[in-house]
Amino acid sequence: MLIGAHCVLNSTNPDADLAFFRDVLKLPSVSDGGYVIFGLPPSEMSVHKADSSAQALFLMCKDVNAFVAAMKKTGIACGPVADQGWGVLTELTLPGGGKLSVYQPRHKRPAAKSAGPEAAAKKSNKKK
């Protein structure tokens, strides 16, 4: 049934933020209909009790301190590193001014869901 997840980041300076994801994080991308769509590593989702229905996006990394050091070399500001128990968290400021949380997970991680037989069949048909 599901084949993936698509995240949308709103930005007051999309060109600068697109360049960050392309040039600094080096995410693969395609252009479609005037939008750049970036490929992401495997993802996961959780549901938390909250007072509002606001959504949040967190990127994960193997070593948050190494990530912060790498961002510093590219001129990207990161906030302090904080141990949250479930992970070690920082927040970076995107070139467009938005904030993005990045953390080193300590929690159990589920196996990635495969795209399913529909995606495998579609991929097989493209090879022909």
C-alpha positions, -999 to +999 in steps of 0.1 A: +000+000+000+026+027+011+056+033-011+074+060+009+070+094+027+073+128+012+083+158+034+078+194+025+099+221+040+086+257+036+112+283+032+115+321+028+147+315+007+142+282-011+172+286-034+196+288-005+180+259+013+180+238-019+217+245-023+223+234+013+206+200+008+223+196-026+258+209-019+263+205+018+243+173+026+248+160-009+214+145-012+205+130-046+177+148-063+154+150-094+135+180-108+098+175-115+072+201-123+094+230-112+102+214-078+135+197-067+128+165-049+155+151-027+161+114-019+164+107+018+179+078+038+154+053+054+129+070+076+107+063+106+077+079+122+063+081+157+032+097+172+035+118+204+008+132+227+008+170+223-013+201+228-013+208+191-012+189+158+019+206+146+043+183+127+081+180+131+109+167+110+141+154+125+171+141+105+192+114+120+230+109+119+255+084+133+275+109+153+259+143+162+292+159+173+309+149+140+278+163+122+281+196+140+318+198+132+311+192+095+284+218+095+307+244+112+333+238+083+306+248+058+294+278+078+261+263+089+252+272+125+241+245+149+227+249+184+241+233+215+242+195+216+218+182+242+214+147+255+177+139+255+180+103+267+164+089+235+191+106+215+217+134+213+201+164+196+211+196+179+193+221+158+208+237+127+198+269+110+191+265+073+204+293+050+168+304+045+165+309+083+144+278+092+154+254+119+159+217+114+165+192+142+192+166+137+200+138+162+219+107+169+193+081+179+197+060+210+162+044+207+154+012+190+150+015+153+125-004+132+135-021+100+128+000+070+096-009+052+103-020+017+084-003-011+064-035-017+058-056-048+043-027-068+075-008-067+096-039-075+074-046-105+076-010-117+114-010-113+116-043-133+095-029-161+118+002-164+148-021-171+131-036-202 
